[in-house]
């Protein structure tokens, strides 16, 4: 279901000139933000890229600090957890 804008909301959006519009629900007291979908998509993409870069940076930091687990140990734990046969050397 995609609700339609009311005339009041449409006018408020026009007055905001492209900036996000906050809408308050008097029943729940929650505040919602209306933004154009392309802005939402770009913001979501930027956050996903930031998360990926942060995870990579954290991995590099762990590696450089010596916080590593040998592959053989990880492989053994995963195989045990997944019920797979042990790796043959």
C-alpha positions in Angstrom: 0.0 0.0 0.0 1.4 3.4 -1.0 -0.5 6.2 0.7 -1.1 9.4 -1.2 0.0 12.8 0.0 -2.6 15.2 1.3 -2.7 18.7 0.0 -1.3 19.9 3.3 1.7 17.6 3.1 2.3 18.5 -0.5 2.4 22.2 0.4 4.7 21.6 3.3 7.1 19.6 1.0 7.1 22.5 -1.4 7.9 25.0 1.4 10.8 22.8 2.5 12.4 23.1 -1.0 13.8 19.6 -1.1 14.8 19.4 2.5 13.3 16.5 4.6 9.9 17.1 6.1 9.0 15.8 9.6 5.5 14.5 10.1 4.2 13.9 13.6 1.6 11.3 14.4 -0.5 12.7 17.2 -1.7 9.2 18.2 1.6 7.5 18.6 3.7 10.6 19.1 6.2 9.2 16.6 7.9 11.5 14.1 8.3 10.4 10.5 10.5 12.0 7.8 9.4 12.4 4.2 12.2 12.6 1.7 12.4 12.0 -2.0 13.2 8.4 -2.8 16.4 9.1 -4.8 17.8 10.9 -1.7 16.8 7.9 0.4 18.5 5.6 -2.0 21.7 7.7 -2.1 21.8 7.9 1.7 21.3 4.2 2.1 24.0 3.4 -0.4 26.4 5.8 1.4 25.7 4.1 4.7 26.3 0.7 3.2 29.6 1.8 1.7 30.7 3.4 5.1 29.8 0.1 6.9 31.9 -1.9 4.4 34.9 0.4 4.7 34.6 0.4 8.5 34.5 -3.5 8.6 37.5 -3.7 6.3 39.4 -1.1 8.4 38.6 -3.1 11.5 39.9 -6.3 9.9 43.1 -4.6 8.9 43.6 -3.1 12.4 43.1 -6.6 13.9 45.6 -8.1 11.5 48.2 -5.4 12.2 47.6 -5.8 16.0 48.1 -9.6 15.8 44.5 -10.4 16.6 44.2 -13.2 14.2 43.1 -16.9 14.3 44.9 -19.4 12.1 42.9 -20.6 9.1 43.2 -24.3 10.2 41.5 -23.4 13.5 38.6 -21.5 11.9 38.2 -24.3 9.3 38.0 -26.9 12.1 35.4 -25.0 14.1 33.3 -24.4 11.0 33.4 -28.0 9.9 32.5 -29.1 13.4 29.6 -26.6 13.7 28.2 -27.5 10.2 28.7 -31.2 10.7 31.2 -31.5 7.8 34.0 -34.0 7.6 37.4 -32.9 8.9 39.8 -31.5 6.3 42.3 -33.9 5.0 45.9 -32.6 5.1 
